[in-house]
């Protein structure tokens, strides 16, 4: 997914996943939560 934030483009396809968290609830449950921290080639971090 690509998104422009403050004029900078962030792309989850090209960035490196450096951390991942899930709350342990099955993905088909509406309480499911999943977060990933990405790092771009330029060293910027985003969720």
mmCIF entry with sequence, helices, sheets and N, C-alpha, C, O atoms, coordinates in Angstrom:
data_MODEL
# 
_entry.id   MODEL 
# 
_entity.id                         1 
_entity.type                       polymer 
_entity.pdbx_number_of_molecules   1 
# 
_entity_poly.entity_id                      1 
_entity_poly.type                           'polypeptide(L)' 
_entity_poly.nstd_linkage                   no 
_entity_poly.nstd_monomer                   no 
_entity_poly.pdbx_seq_one_letter_code       
;(UNK)(UNK)(UNK)(UNK)(UNK)(UNK)(UNK)(UNK)(UNK)(UNK)(UNK)(UNK)(UNK)(UNK)(UNK)(UNK)
(UNK)(UNK)(UNK)(UNK)(UNK)(UNK)(UNK)(UNK)(UNK)(UNK)(UNK)(UNK)(UNK)(UNK)(UNK)(UNK)
(UNK)(UNK)(UNK)(UNK)(UNK)(UNK)(UNK)(UNK)(UNK)(UNK)(UNK)(UNK)(UNK)(UNK)(UNK)
;
_entity_poly.pdbx_seq_one_letter_code_can   XXXXXXXXXXXXXXXXXXXXXXXXXXXXXXXXXXXXXXXXXXXXXXX 
_entity_poly.pdbx_strand_id                 A 
# 
loop_
_entity_poly_seq.entity_id 
_entity_poly_seq.num 
_entity_poly_seq.mon_id 
_entity_poly_seq.hetero 
1 1  UNK n 
1 2  UNK n 
1 3  UNK n 
1 4  UNK n 
1 5  UNK n 
1 6  UNK n 
1 7  UNK n 
1 8  UNK n 
1 9  UNK n 
1 10 UNK n 
1 11 UNK n 
1 12 UNK n 
1 13 UNK n 
1 14 UNK n 
1 15 UNK n 
1 16 UNK n 
1 17 UNK n 
1 18 UNK n 
1 19 UNK n 
1 20 UNK n 
1 21 UNK n 
1 22 UNK n 
1 23 UNK n 
1 24 UNK n 
1 25 UNK n 
1 26 UNK n 
1 27 UNK n 
1 28 UNK n 
1 29 UNK n 
1 30 UNK n 
1 31 UNK n 
1 32 UNK n 
1 33 UNK n 
1 34 UNK n 
1 35 UNK n 
1 36 UNK n 
1 37 UNK n 
1 38 UNK n 
1 39 UNK n 
1 40 UNK n 
1 41 UNK n 
1 42 UNK n 
1 43 UNK n 
1 44 UNK n 
1 45 UNK n 
1 46 UNK n 
1 47 UNK n 
# 
_struct_asym.id          A 
_struct_asym.entity_id   1 
# 
loop_
_struct_sheet.id 
_struct_sheet.type 
_struct_sheet.number_strands 
_struct_sheet.details 
AA1 ? 2 ? 
AA2 ? 3 ? 
# 
loop_
_struct_sheet_order.sheet_id 
_struct_sheet_order.range_id_1 
_struct_sheet_order.range_id_2 
_struct_sheet_order.offset 
_struct_sheet_order.sense 
AA1 1 2 ? anti-parallel 
AA2 1 2 ? anti-parallel 
AA2 2 3 ? anti-parallel 
# 
loop_
_struct_sheet_range.sheet_id 
_struct_sheet_range.id 
_struct_sheet_range.beg_label_comp_id 
_struct_sheet_range.beg_label_asym_id 
_struct_sheet_range.beg_label_seq_id 
_struct_sheet_range.pdbx_beg_PDB_ins_code 
_struct_sheet_range.end_label_comp_id 
_struct_sheet_range.end_label_asym_id 
_struct_sheet_range.end_label_seq_id 
_struct_sheet_range.pdbx_end_PDB_ins_code 
_struct_sheet_range.beg_auth_comp_id 
_struct_sheet_range.beg_auth_asym_id 
_struct_sheet_range.beg_auth_seq_id 
_struct_sheet_range.end_auth_comp_id 
_struct_sheet_range.end_auth_asym_id 
_struct_sheet_range.end_auth_seq_id 
AA1 1 UNK A 2  ? UNK A 5  ? UNK A 2  UNK A 5  
AA1 2 UNK A 8  ? UNK A 11 ? UNK A 8  UNK A 11 
AA2 1 UNK A 16 ? UNK A 22 ? UNK A 16 UNK A 22 
AA2 2 UNK A 34 ? UNK A 39 ? UNK A 34 UNK A 39 
AA2 3 UNK A 45 ? UNK A 46 ? UNK A 45 UNK A 46 
# 
loop_
_atom_site.group_PDB 
_atom_site.id 
_atom_site.type_symbol 
_atom_site.label_atom_id 
_atom_site.label_alt_id 
_atom_site.label_comp_id 
_atom_site.label_asym_id 
_atom_site.label_entity_id 
_atom_site.label_seq_id 
_atom_site.pdbx_PDB_ins_code 
_atom_site.Cartn_x 
_atom_site.Cartn_y 
_atom_site.Cartn_z 
_atom_site.occupancy 
_atom_site.B_iso_or_equiv 
_atom_site.pdbx_formal_charge 
_atom_site.auth_seq_id 
_atom_site.auth_comp_id 
_atom_site.auth_asym_id 
_atom_site.auth_atom_id 
_atom_site.pdbx_PDB_model_num 
ATOM 1   N N  . UNK A 1 1  ? 0.841   -1.170  0.000  1.00 0.00 ? 1  UNK A N  1 
ATOM 2   C CA . UNK A 1 1  ? 0.000   0.000   0.000  1.00 0.00 ? 1  UNK A CA 1 
ATOM 3   C C  . UNK A 1 1  ? 0.891   1.239   0.000  1.00 0.00 ? 1  UNK A C  1 
ATOM 4   O O  . UNK A 1 1  ? 1.847   1.322   0.770  1.00 0.00 ? 1  UNK A O  1 
ATOM 5   N N  . UNK A 1 2  ? 0.577   2.189   -0.855 1.00 0.00 ? 2  UNK A N  1 
ATOM 6   C CA . UNK A 1 2  ? 1.319   3.450   -0.913 1.00 0.00 ? 2  UNK A CA 1 
ATOM 7   C C  . UNK A 1 2  ? 0.463   4.561   -0.342 1.00 0.00 ? 2  UNK A C  1 
ATOM 8   O O  . UNK A 1 2  ? -0.745  4.617   -0.573 1.00 0.00 ? 2  UNK A O  1 
ATOM 9   N N  . UNK A 1 3  ? 1.104   5.444   0.406  1.00 0.00 ? 3  UNK A N  1 
ATOM 10  C CA . UNK A 1 3  ? 0.398   6.590   0.968  1.00 0.00 ? 3  UNK A CA 1 
ATOM 11  C C  . UNK A 1 3  ? 1.370   7.761   1.056  1.00 0.00 ? 3  UNK A C  1 
ATOM 12  O O  . UNK A 1 3  ? 2.544   7.588   1.382  1.00 0.00 ? 3  UNK A O  1 
ATOM 13  N N  . UNK A 1 4  ? 0.866   8.948   0.761  1.00 0.00 ? 4  UNK A N  1 
ATOM 14  C CA . UNK A 1 4  ? 1.672   10.169  0.863  1.00 0.00 ? 4  UNK A CA 1 
ATOM 15  C C  . UNK A 1 4  ? 1.271   10.879  2.153  1.00 0.00 ? 4  UNK A C  1 
ATOM 16  O O  . UNK A 1 4  ? 0.099   11.194  2.363  1.00 0.00 ? 4  UNK A O  1 
ATOM 17  N N  . UNK A 1 5  ? 2.257   11.127  3.015  1.00 0.00 ? 5  UNK A N  1 
ATOM 18  C CA . UNK A 1 5  ? 2.046   11.819  4.283  1.00 0.00 ? 5  UNK A CA 1 
ATOM 19  C C  . UNK A 1 5  ? 3.043   12.964  4.347  1.00 0.00 ? 5  UNK A C  1 
ATOM 20  O O  . UNK A 1 5  ? 4.252   12.749  4.263  1.00 0.00 ? 5  UNK A O  1 
ATOM 21  N N  . UNK A 1 6  ? 2.535   14.175  4.496  1.00 0.00 ? 6  UNK A N  1 
ATOM 22  C CA . UNK A 1 6  ? 3.387   15.371  4.545  1.00 0.00 ? 6  UNK A CA 1 
ATOM 23  C C  . UNK A 1 6  ? 4.351   15.441  3.360  1.00 0.00 ? 6  UNK A C  1 
ATOM 24  O O  . UNK A 1 6  ? 5.508   15.833  3.520  1.00 0.00 ? 6  UNK A O  1 
ATOM 25  N N  . UNK A 1 7  ? 3.877   15.063  2.179  1.00 0.00 ? 7  UNK A N  1 
ATOM 26  C CA . UNK A 1 7  ? 4.683   15.150  0.976  1.00 0.00 ? 7  UNK A CA 1 
ATOM 27  C C  . UNK A 1 7  ? 5.674   14.013  0.780  1.00 0.00 ? 7  UNK A C  1 
ATOM 28  O O  . UNK A 1 7  ? 6.407   14.001  -0.209 1.00 0.00 ? 7  UNK A O  1 
ATOM 29  N N  . UNK A 1 8  ? 5.710   13.067  1.693  1.00 0.00 ? 8  UNK A N  1 
ATOM 30  C CA . UNK A 1 8  ? 6.624   11.912  1.581  1.00 0.00 ? 8  UNK A CA 1 
ATOM 31  C C  . UNK A 1 8  ? 5.799   10.656  1.271  1.00 0.00 ? 8  UNK A C  1 
ATOM 32  O O  . UNK A 1 8  ? 4.718   10.450  1.824  1.00 0.00 ? 8  UNK A O  1 
ATOM 33  N N  . UNK A 1 9  ? 6.333   9.835   0.384  1.00 0.00 ? 9  UNK A N  1 
ATOM 34  C CA . UNK A 1 9  ? 5.643   8.610   -0.001 1.00 0.00 ? 9  UNK A CA 1 
ATOM 35  C C  . UNK A 1 9  ? 6.145   7.444   0.836  1.00 0.00 ? 9  UNK A C  1 
ATOM 36  O O  . UNK A 1 9  ? 7.351   7.228   0.958  1.00 0.00 ? 9  UNK A O  1 
ATOM 37  N N  . UNK A 1 10 ? 5.214   6.697   1.410  1.00 0.00 ? 10 UNK A N  1 
ATOM 38  C CA . UNK A 1 10 ? 5.514   5.502   2.193  1.00 0.00 ? 10 UNK A CA 1 
ATOM 39  C C  . UNK A 1 10 ? 4.855   4.320   1.500  1.00 0.00 ? 10 UNK A C  1 
ATOM 40  O O  . UNK A 1 10 ? 3.691   4.394   1.107  1.00 0.00 ? 10 UNK A O  1 
ATOM 41  N N  . UNK A 1 11 ? 5.601   3.232   1.351  1.00 0.00 ? 11 UNK A N  1 
ATOM 42  C CA . UNK A 1 11 ? 5.107   2.060   0.626  1.00 0.00 ? 11 UNK A CA 1 
ATOM 43  C C  . UNK A 1 11 ? 5.420   0.793   1.420  1.00 0.00 ? 11 UNK A C  1 
ATOM 44  O O  . UNK A 1 11 ? 6.586   0.469   1.646  1.00 0.00 ? 11 UNK A O  1 
ATOM 45  N N  . UNK A 1 12 ? 4.389   0.087   1.836  1.00 0.00 ? 12 UNK A N  1 
ATOM 46  C CA . UNK A 1 12 ? 4.589   -1.134  2.618  1.00 0.00 ? 12 UNK A CA 1 
ATOM 47  C C  . UNK A 1 12 ? 5.179   -2.268  1.776  1.00 0.00 ? 12 UNK A C  1 
ATOM 48  O O  . UNK A 1 12 ? 5.721   -3.228  2.324  1.00 0.00 ? 12 UNK A O  1 
ATOM 49  N N  . UNK A 1 13 ? 5.077   -2.163  0.445  1.00 0.00 ? 13 UNK A N  1 
ATOM 50  C CA . UNK A 1 13 ? 5.636   -3.204  -0.427 1.00 0.00 ? 13 UNK A CA 1 
ATOM 51  C C  . UNK A 1 13 ? 7.161   -3.140  -0.489 1.00 0.00 ? 13 UNK A C  1 
ATOM 52  O O  . UNK A 1 13 ? 7.810   -4.170  -0.673 1.00 0.00 ? 13 UNK A O  1 
ATOM 53  N N  . UNK A 1 14 ? 7.740   -1.951  -0.339 1.00 0.00 ? 14 UNK A N  1 
ATOM 54  C CA . UNK A 1 14 ? 9.180   -1.799  -0.474 1.00 0.00 ? 14 UNK A CA 1 
ATOM 55  C C  . UNK A 1 14 ? 9.896   -1.585  0.858  1.00 0.00 ? 14 UNK A C  1 
ATOM 56  O O  . UNK A 1 14 ? 11.115  -1.739  0.935  1.00 0.00 ? 14 UNK A O  1 
ATOM 57  N N  . UNK A 1 15 ? 9.156   -1.233  1.897  1.00 0.00 ? 15 UNK A N  1 
ATOM 58  C CA . UNK A 1 15 ? 9.764   -0.994  3.211  1.00 0.00 ? 15 UNK A CA 1 
ATOM 59  C C  . UNK A 1 15 ? 9.975   -2.320  3.943  1.00 0.00 ? 15 UNK A C  1 
ATOM 60  O O  . UNK A 1 15 ? 9.333   -3.325  3.639  1.00 0.00 ? 15 UNK A O  1 
ATOM 61  N N  . UNK A 1 16 ? 10.874  -2.297  4.895  1.00 0.00 ? 16 UNK A N  1 
ATOM 62  C CA . UNK A 1 16 ? 11.196  -3.488  5.689  1.00 0.00 ? 16 UNK A CA 1 
ATOM 63  C C  . UNK A 1 16 ? 10.333  -3.518  6.955  1.00 0.00 ? 16 UNK A C  1 
ATOM 64  O O  . UNK A 1 16 ? 10.251  -2.521  7.671  1.00 0.00 ? 16 UNK A O  1 
ATOM 65  N N  . UNK A 1 17 ? 9.691   -4.658  7.233  1.00 0.00 ? 17 UNK A N  1 
ATOM 66  C CA . UNK A 1 17 ? 8.943   -4.828  8.481  1.00 0.00 ? 17 UNK A CA 1 
ATOM 67  C C  . UNK A 1 17 ? 9.965   -5.105  9.578  1.00 0.00 ? 17 UNK A C  1 
ATOM 68  O O  . UNK A 1 17 ? 10.726  -6.068  9.488  1.00 0.00 ? 17 UNK A O  1 
ATOM 69  N N  . UNK A 1 18 ? 9.988   -4.258  10.622 1.00 0.00 ? 18 UNK A N  1 
ATOM 70  C CA . UNK A 1 18 ? 10.967  -4.467  11.688 1.00 0.00 ? 18 UNK A CA 1 
ATOM 71  C C  . UNK A 1 18 ? 10.315  -4.918  12.992 1.00 0.00 ? 18 UNK A C  1 
ATOM 72  O O  . UNK A 1 18 ? 11.003  -5.393  13.895 1.00 0.00 ? 18 UNK A O  1 
ATOM 73  N N  . UNK A 1 19 ? 8.986   -4.772  13.099 1.00 0.00 ? 19 UNK A N  1 
ATOM 74  C CA . UNK A 1 19 ? 8.271   -5.260  14.281 1.00 0.00 ? 19 UNK A CA 1 
ATOM 75  C C  . UNK A 1 19 ? 6.821   -5.508  13.900 1.00 0.00 ? 19 UNK A C  1 
ATOM 76  O O  . UNK A 1 19 ? 6.259   -4.822  13.046 1.00 0.00 ? 19 UNK A O  1 
ATOM 77  N N  . UNK A 1 20 ? 6.227   -6.501  14.551 1.00 0.00 ? 20 UNK A N  1 
ATOM 78  C CA . UNK A 1 20 ? 4.837   -6.846  14.271 1.00 0.00 ? 20 UNK A CA 1 
ATOM 79  C C  . UNK A 1 20 ? 4.165   -7.264  15.571 1.00 0.00 ? 20 UNK A C  1 
ATOM 80  O O  . UNK A 1 20 ? 4.770   -7.935  16.408 1.00 0.00 ? 20 UNK A O  1 
ATOM 81  N N  . UNK A 1 21 ? 2.908   -6.861  15.732 1.00 0.00 ? 21 UNK A N  1 
ATOM 82  C CA . UNK A 1 21 ? 2.162   -7.198  16.940 1.00 0.00 ? 21 UNK A CA 1 
ATOM 83  C C  . UNK A 1 21 ? 0.742   -7.550  16.556 1.00 0.00 ? 21 UNK A C  1 
ATOM 84  O O  . UNK A 1 21 ? 0.160   -6.925  15.669 1.00 0.00 ? 21 UNK A O  1 
ATOM 85  N N  . UNK A 1 22 ? 0.185   -8.540  17.213 1.00 0.00 ? 22 UNK A N  1 
ATOM 86  C CA . UNK A 1 22 ? -1.229  -8.883  17.081 1.00 0.00 ? 22 UNK A CA 1 
ATOM 87  C C  . UNK A 1 22 ? -1.760  -9.195  18.466 1.00 0.00 ? 22 UNK A C  1 
ATOM 88  O O  . UNK A 1 22 ? -1.019  -9.664  19.329 1.00 0.00 ? 22 UNK A O  1 
ATOM 89  N N  . UNK A 1 23 ? -3.045  -8.934  18.681 1.00 0.00 ? 23 UNK A N  1 
ATOM 90  C CA . UNK A 1 23 ? -3.617  -9.152  20.011 1.00 0.00 ? 23 UNK A CA 1 
ATOM 91  C C  . UNK A 1 23 ? -4.027  -10.602 20.259 1.00 0.00 ? 23 UNK A C  1 
ATOM 92  O O  . UNK A 1 23 ? -4.545  -10.912 21.331 1.00 0.00 ? 23 UNK A O  1 
ATOM 93  N N  . UNK A 1 24 ? -3.813  -11.485 19.306 1.00 0.00 ? 24 UNK A N  1 
ATOM 94  C CA . UNK A 1 24 ? -4.075  -12.905 19.506 1.00 0.00 ? 24 UNK A CA 1 
ATOM 95  C C  . UNK A 1 24 ? -5.500  -13.330 19.227 1.00 0.00 ? 24 UNK A C  1 
ATOM 96  O O  . UNK A 1 24 ? -5.824  -14.512 19.344 1.00 0.00 ? 24 UNK A O  1 
ATOM 97  N N  . UNK A 1 25 ? -6.353  -12.398 18.864 1.00 0.00 ? 25 UNK A N  1 
ATOM 98  C CA . UNK A 1 25 ? -7.741  -12.710 18.522 1.00 0.00 ? 25 UNK A CA 1 
ATOM 99  C C  . UNK A 1 25 ? -7.766  -13.163 17.058 1.00 0.00 ? 25 UNK A C  1 
ATOM 100 O O  . UNK A 1 25 ? -7.027  -12.608 16.244 1.00 0.00 ? 25 UNK A O  1 
ATOM 101 N N  . UNK A 1 26 ? -8.590  -14.150 16.701 1.00 0.00 ? 26 UNK A N  1 
ATOM 102 C CA . UNK A 1 26 ? -8.639  -14.596 15.303 1.00 0.00 ? 26 UNK A CA 1 
ATOM 103 C C  . UNK A 1 26 ? -8.959  -13.446 14.343 1.00 0.00 ? 26 UNK A C  1 
ATOM 104 O O  . UNK A 1 26 ? -9.701  -12.529 14.694 1.00 0.00 ? 26 UNK A O  1 
ATOM 105 N N  . UNK A 1 27 ? -8.404  -13.498 13.150 1.00 0.00 ? 27 UNK A N  1 
ATOM 106 C CA . UNK A 1 27 ? -8.547  -12.414 12.175 1.00 0.00 ? 27 UNK A CA 1 
ATOM 107 C C  . UNK A 1 27 ? -9.990  -12.174 11.748 1.00 0.00 ? 27 UNK A C  1 
ATOM 108 O O  . UNK A 1 27 ? -10.311 -11.079 11.286 1.00 0.00 ? 27 UNK A O  1 
ATOM 109 N N  . UNK A 1 28 ? -10.859 -13.153 11.885 1.00 0.00 ? 28 UNK A N  1 
ATOM 110 C CA . UNK A 1 28 ? -12.258 -12.963 11.491 1.00 0.00 ? 28 UNK A CA 1 
ATOM 111 C C  . UNK A 1 28 ? -13.119 -12.403 12.632 1.00 0.00 ? 28 UNK A C  1 
ATOM 112 O O  . UNK A 1 28 ? -14.333 -12.278 12.474 1.00 0.00 ? 28 UNK A O  1 
ATOM 113 N N  . UNK A 1 29 ? -12.523 -12.069 13.759 1.00 0.00 ? 29 UNK A N  1 
ATOM 114 C CA . UNK A 1 29 ? -13.211 -11.470 14.900 1.00 0.00 ? 29 UNK A CA 1 
ATOM 115 C C  . UNK A 1 29 ? -13.075 -9.950  14.813 1.00 0.00 ? 29 UNK A C  1 
ATOM 116 O O  . UNK A 1 29 ? -11.989 -9.452  14.514 1.00 0.00 ? 29 UNK A O  1 
ATOM 117 N N  . UNK A 1 30 ? -14.149 -9.205  15.066 1.00 0.00 ? 30 UNK A N  1 
ATOM 118 C CA . UNK A 1 30 ? -14.083 -7.745  14.925 1.00 0.00 ? 30 UNK A CA 1 
ATOM 119 C C  . UNK A 1 30 ? -13.164 -7.083  15.950 1.00 0.00 ? 30 UNK A C  1 
ATOM 120 O O  . UNK A 1 30 ? -12.838 -5.905  15.806 1.00 0.00 ? 30 UNK A O  1 
ATOM 121 N N  . UNK A 1 31 ? -12.744 -7.808  16.971 1.00 0.00 ? 31 UNK A N  1 
ATOM 122 C CA . UNK A 1 31 ? -11.805 -7.269  17.961 1.00 0.00 ? 31 UNK A CA 1 
ATOM 123 C C  . UNK A 1 31 ? -10.344 -7.447  17.551 1.00 0.00 ? 31 UNK A C  1 
ATOM 124 O O  . UNK A 1 31 ? -9.441  -7.005  18.261 1.00 0.00 ? 31 UNK A O  1 
ATOM 125 N N  . UNK A 1 32 ? -10.113 -8.088  16.421 1.00 0.00 ? 32 UNK A N  1 
ATOM 126 C CA . UNK A 1 32 ? -8.761  -8.355  15.923 1.00 0.00 ? 32 UNK A CA 1 
ATOM 127 C C  . UNK A 1 32 ? -7.990  -7.058  15.709 1.00 0.00 ? 32 UNK A C  1 
ATOM 128 O O  . UNK A 1 32 ? -8.528  -6.094  15.164 1.00 0.00 ? 32 UNK A O  1 
ATOM 129 N N  . UNK A 1 33 ? -6.730  -7.033  16.137 1.00 0.00 ? 33 UNK A N  1 
ATOM 130 C CA . UNK A 1 33 ? -5.840  -5.898  15.908 1.00 0.00 ? 33 UNK A CA 1 
ATOM 131 C C  . UNK A 1 33 ? -4.487  -6.418  15.453 1.00 0.00 ? 33 UNK A C  1 
ATOM 132 O O  . UNK A 1 33 ? -3.992  -7.429  15.951 1.00 0.00 ? 33 UNK A O  1 
ATOM 133 N N  . UNK A 1 34 ? -3.902  -5.715  14.506 1.00 0.00 ? 34 UNK A N  1 
ATOM 134 C CA . UNK A 1 34 ? -2.607  -6.095  13.942 1.00 0.00 ? 34 UNK A CA 1 
ATOM 135 C C  . UNK A 1 34 ? -1.855  -4.816  13.615 1.00 0.00 ? 34 UNK A C  1 
ATOM 136 O O  . UNK A 1 34 ? -2.392  -3.945  12.931 1.00 0.00 ? 34 UNK A O  1 
ATOM 137 N N  . UNK A 1 35 ? -0.638  -4.688  14.084 1.00 0.00 ? 35 UNK A N  1 
ATOM 138 C CA . UNK A 1 35 ? 0.182   -3.504  13.828 1.00 0.00 ? 35 UNK A CA 1 
ATOM 139 C C  . UNK A 1 35 ? 1.554   -3.942  13.330 1.00 0.00 ? 35 UNK A C  1 
ATOM 140 O O  . UNK A 1 35 ? 2.085   -4.967  13.756 1.00 0.00 ? 35 UNK A O  1 
ATOM 141 N N  . UNK A 1 36 ? 2.117   -3.153  12.424 1.00 0.00 ? 36 UNK A N  1 
ATOM 142 C CA . UNK A 1 36 ? 3.474   -3.398  11.926 1.00 0.00 ? 36 UNK A CA 1 
ATOM 143 C C  . UNK A 1 36 ? 4.232   -2.085  11.909 1.00 0.00 ? 36 UNK A C  1 
ATOM 144 O O  . UNK A 1 36 ? 3.676   -1.037  11.580 1.00 0.00 ? 36 UNK A O  1 
ATOM 145 N N  . UNK A 1 37 ? 5.507   -2.148  12.267 1.00 0.00 ? 37 UNK A N  1 
ATOM 146 C CA . UNK A 1 37 ? 6.396   -0.994  12.165 1.00 0.00 ? 37 UNK A CA 1 
ATOM 147 C C  . UNK A 1 37 ? 7.312   -1.252  10.975 1.00 0.00 ? 37 UNK A C  1 
ATOM 148 O O  . UNK A 1 37 ? 7.966   -2.291  10.883 1.00 0.00 ? 37 UNK A O  1 
ATOM 149 N N  . UNK A 1 38 ? 7.341   -0.284  10.073 1.00 0.00 ? 38 UNK A N  1 
ATOM 150 C CA . UNK A 1 38 ? 8.147   -0.386  8.860  1.00 0.00 ? 38 UNK A CA 1 
ATOM 151 C C  . UNK A 1 38 ? 9.291   0.612   8.905  1.00 0.00 ? 38 UNK A C  1 
ATOM 152 O O  . UNK A 1 38 ? 9.198   1.648   9.564  1.00 0.00 ? 38 UNK A O  1 
ATOM 153 N N  . UNK A 1 39 ? 10.378  0.292   8.194  1.00 0.00 ? 39 UNK A N  1 
ATOM 154 C CA . UNK A 1 39 ? 11.492  1.220   8.004  1.00 0.00 ? 39 UNK A CA 1 
ATOM 155 C C  . UNK A 1 39 ? 11.758  1.329   6.504  1.00 0.00 ? 39 UNK A C  1 
ATOM 156 O O  . UNK A 1 39 ? 11.894  0.323   5.807  1.00 0.00 ? 39 UNK A O  1 
ATOM 157 N N  . UNK A 1 40 ? 11.827  2.561   6.027  1.00 0.00 ? 40 UNK A N  1 
ATOM 158 C CA . UNK A 1 40 ? 12.103  2.791   4.612  1.00 0.00 ? 40 UNK A CA 1 
ATOM 159 C C  . UNK A 1 40 ? 13.598  2.688   4.349  1.00 0.00 ? 40 UNK A C  1 
ATOM 160 O O  . UNK A 1 40 ? 14.395  2.608   5.284  1.00 0.00 ? 40 UNK A O  1 
ATOM 161 N N  . UNK A 1 41 ? 13.975  2.689   3.078  1.00 0.00 ? 41 UNK A N  1 
ATOM 162 C CA . UNK A 1 41 ? 15.385  2.654   2.698  1.00 0.00 ? 41 UNK A CA 1 
ATOM 163 C C  . UNK A 1 41 ? 16.121  3.908   3.203  1.00 0.00 ? 41 UNK A C  1 
ATOM 164 O O  . UNK A 1 41 ? 17.334  3.877   3.408  1.00 0.00 ? 41 UNK A O  1 
ATOM 165 N N  . UNK A 1 42 ? 15.382  5.005   3.401  1.00 0.00 ? 42 UNK A N  1 
ATOM 166 C CA . UNK A 1 42 ? 15.967  6.266   3.902  1.00 0.00 ? 42 UNK A CA 1 
ATOM 167 C C  . UNK A 1 42 ? 16.064  6.303   5.427  1.00 0.00 ? 42 UNK A C  1 
ATOM 168 O O  . UNK A 1 42 ? 16.566  7.275   5.990  1.00 0.00 ? 42 UNK A O  1 
ATOM 169 N N  . UNK A 1 43 ? 15.583  5.244   6.103  1.00 0.00 ? 43 UNK A N  1 
ATOM 170 C CA . UNK A 1 43 ? 15.657  5.190   7.557  1.00 0.00 ? 43 UNK A CA 1 
ATOM 171 C C  . UNK A 1 43 ? 14.481  5.803   8.278  1.00 0.00 ? 43 UNK A C  1 
ATOM 172 O O  . UNK A 1 43 ? 14.549  6.020   9.488  1.00 0.00 ? 43 UNK A O  1 
ATOM 173 N N  . UNK A 1 44 ? 13.398  6.090   7.566  1.00 0.00 ? 44 UNK A N  1 
ATOM 174 C CA . UNK A 1 44 ? 12.189  6.616   8.201  1.00 0.00 ? 44 UNK A CA 1 
ATOM 175 C C  . UNK A 1 44 ? 11.333  5.453   8.677  1.00 0.00 ? 44 UNK A C  1 
ATOM 176 O O  . UNK A 1 44 ? 11.308  4.390   8.058  1.00 0.00 ? 44 UNK A O  1 
ATOM 177 N N  . UNK A 1 45 ? 10.635  5.667   9.784  1.00 0.00 ? 45 UNK A N  1 
ATOM 178 C CA . UNK A 1 45 ? 9.768   4.652   10.363 1.00 0.00 ? 45 UNK A CA 1 
ATOM 179 C C  . UNK A 1 45 ? 8.309   5.058   10.198 1.00 0.00 ? 45 UNK A C  1 
ATOM 180 O O  . UNK A 1 45 ? 7.979   6.244   10.237 1.00 0.00 ? 45 UNK A O  1 
ATOM 181 N N  . UNK A 1 46 ? 7.428   4.057   10.012 1.00 0.00 ? 46 UNK A N  1 
ATOM 182 C CA . UNK A 1 46 ? 5.987   4.317   9.959  1.00 0.00 ? 46 UNK A CA 1 
ATOM 183 C C  . UNK A 1 46 ? 5.224   3.070   10.350 1.00 0.00 ? 46 UNK A C  1 
ATOM 184 O O  . UNK A 1 46 ? 5.753   1.959   10.299 1.00 0.00 ? 46 UNK A O  1 
ATOM 185 N N  . UNK A 1 47 ? 3.965   3.266   10.745 1.00 0.00 ? 47 UNK A N  1 
ATOM 186 C CA . UNK A 1 47 ? 3.079   2.151   11.103 1.00 0.00 ? 47 UNK A CA 1 
ATOM 187 C C  . UNK A 1 47 ? 2.206   1.818   9.911  1.00 0.00 ? 47 UNK A C  1 
ATOM 188 O O  . UNK A 1 47 ? 1.380   0.908   9.986  1.00 0.00 ? 47 UNK A O  1 
# 
